[in-house]
């Protein structure tokens, strides 16, 4: 798998290869010039960013060419499915900016038609009931270079097969004791043609059909037929289904004629560094409590990214940038983070918060005095306005912004060194430093130049450093959750000899309490809002945010230092 360079590719022009195929079919008048796509998620987990790429393709192609896109839940395995997943999938698609109108369907809608088709194939000698175990069937299939061997039950009569299939659906047999297989070609070079399983016995009640069915169709049998029943013209999926396409066409041929047939087209999956996309592994993380649920902001799920503060536009921009190809690639997560920063820079409100505070006392500022400074909300957004921020004699600054014995080119605060307090005055630190019993600095003293307030003539005087700050008297205590990448290795999926849980980043979450927030943040913030804590990063209120207990998730730092640090390590 190729690893793309960690820079944003040039903007793509024209149509991608899938769009070219669709445009060609429409121009040729196929299917009466009609376009219908579908997004077919399994309701067995929350959607992740890989699904977002498929959503953008399925709905995007329909939008671009004036067609429709159905939402069809592939609910053929009641053991793993849940209504919670159905609801989350709907929410994620809407959040990304797409809508399916009144075209919400389920594979279970077609269970009667699929069952009738299976019965017809049995009667025509094209399917049979096999009593072998799954292990026996797998061994019997042979290898890509050696043909398979026939099942000892392959030559049962249609009458016997119909009887057994009906009894399977009546619940007479145990799960795993029998399956229905298509009778195709055990010597085919395509392993999927070697008498694939069409139905298996499952006795778990279905979330929509209850206990009506005891046999459930396999994906390869249900998917193409469901496309056909819905009138789907272009069934767009990922590259792992390329070898399934002939079987897709084989089953569709049992229904279709020259007037209409769905066409399967494949594109590459979205793979990201420092991430796993396996729904099974993500479910394992959730069930074992290694993350705080499907919407944990460290997860690659759409709900996790939403909670972390990603914008739908940033995800769509990222997907547009990496594009759609016919080969698999491992995309750097830095490309996604670049897209997130780029969009947040455009929409996030600039505010001040001090994460690791130390007190700064301005000795020559009048005691008891408070003044108000005007702060710009977003210089990138015309008309975003300003907000007011209190300034007083005692402030908080970041502890890292002061050094007693700084190295060269340290342009922050040090004894005898000047900096500007953003939006306010130029200050100079003195040698007066307060400490606690352990020698830790508790307060830094300084003086200010009253002629240098922003907006006054003296504000034109230049200094090399600018610091953010919060008035100590007016600061509100809050909590921030600093999220980082969930895994420590670039490609966890390639570490086949290690348990993927051993690759988790132990520093993927740090909770910092006692953060000092300017009052405007707490007065205005609500879940979903986007803020840039100046000089720190982008943050969003968490779902449990209240004015009494303000909690913010860090969406992303202002710059990507993670890659550089970890590549040197």
Buried (B, 14 or more C-beta within 10 A) or exposed (E): EEEBEBEBEEEEEEBBEBBEBBBEBBEEEBBEEBBBBBBBBBBBBBBBBBBBBBBBBBBBBBBEBEBBBBBBBBBBBBEBBEEEBBEBBBBBBEBBBBEBEEBEBBBBBBBEBBBEBBBEBBEEEBBBBBBBEEEEBEEBBBEEEEBBBEBEBEEBEBEBBBBBBBBBBEEEBEEEEBBBBBBBEBEBEBEBBBBBBBBBBBBBEBBBBEEEBBBBBBBBBBBBBBBBBBBBBBBBBBBEBEEBBEBBBBBBEBBBEEEBBBBBBBBBBBBBBBBBBBBEBBBBBBEEEBBBBBBBBBBBBBBBBBBBBBBBBBBBBBBBBBBBEEEBBBBBBBBBBBBBBBBBBBBBBBBBBBBBBBBBBBEEBEEEEEEEBEBBBBEEBEEBEEBEBBBBBBBBBBBEBBBEEBEEEBBBBBBEBBBBBBBBBBBBBBEEBEEEEEEEBEBBBBBBBEEBBBEEEBBEEEBEBBBBBBBBEBBBEBBBBBBBBBBBBBBBBEBEEEEBEEBBBEEBBEEBEEBBBBBBBBEEBEEEBBBBBBBBBBBBBBEEBEEEEBBBBBBBBBEBEBBEEBEEE
